[in-house]
Amino acid sequence: MGRAFEARKASKFARWNKMAKEFTKAGRQITIAVKAGGPDPESNIALRRAIQNAKSVQMPKDRINAAIKKASDKDTSNFDQVVYEGMAPHGVAVIVEAATDNSVRTVANVRSYFRKKDGSLGTQGMHDFIFDRKGVFYIKKEDFGERDLEEFELDFIDYGLEKIEEEKIEDQPFIQVYVAFEDFGKMQEALEQNDIKVDKSELERIPNHTKALNDEQVDDVLALIDLMEQDDDVTNVFHNLA
């Protein structure tokens, strides 16, 4: 009984911890979006995306509204998005995106994570040849309905669609729509106008080639990624681990 209780307690704590981190990330996306385009989602496409992503992690509506109000009321002029690039152990390329009000603190933390896990912080742009920046829209299969993938591709190719595929994420089927970074806003508006419900959308850095490692080496790289993702300033970590 005692072990079962402790296991349930640990599982619950892990879920709450994950949720707290997701809410923190969502709140920072909202802050950045409000800073860039104001608090009205009707006229701020980045804020609409941030709200959409907050809903996808079950962030309550009152917390979303509070985050928008907080971002509107306070001075967010020193709140910036920053990108760091480096090498994980075993030659794996890593890109870290962060949203911070203190870049000195954030870069010191990121550098320390690389050092602790036998990696190294590099220079911005060093991985430009490895990663392509893409917009990715995640649509639940149930919300995609009976649409034919080939017909959808033909209908949306003028909005920048590069690729569409079906994939399971945590055992739930999703349709993933890929566009070039510069076509993200155009595709978002096209999906909205056609009443296609998007669960979440991201600007991702997708490796054009990956590196295969053995299990022990993979664990070394994942230990660094996990450490990075625990930092509240860090919003995304991308890598080219196979």
Buried (B, 14 or more C-beta within 10 A) or exposed (E): EEEEEEEEEEEEEEEEEEEEBBBBBBBBBBBBBBBEBBBEBEEBBBBBBBBBBBBBBEBEEEBBEEBBEBBBEEEBEEBBBBBBBBBBBBEBBBBBBBBBBEBEEBBEBBBEBBEEBBBEBBEEEEBEEBBBBBBBBBBBEEEBEEEEEEEBBEBBEEBBBBEBEEEEEEEEEBBBBBBBEEBBBBBBEBBBEEEBEBBBBBBBBEBEEEBEBEEEBBEBBBBBBEBBBEBBBBBBBBBBBE
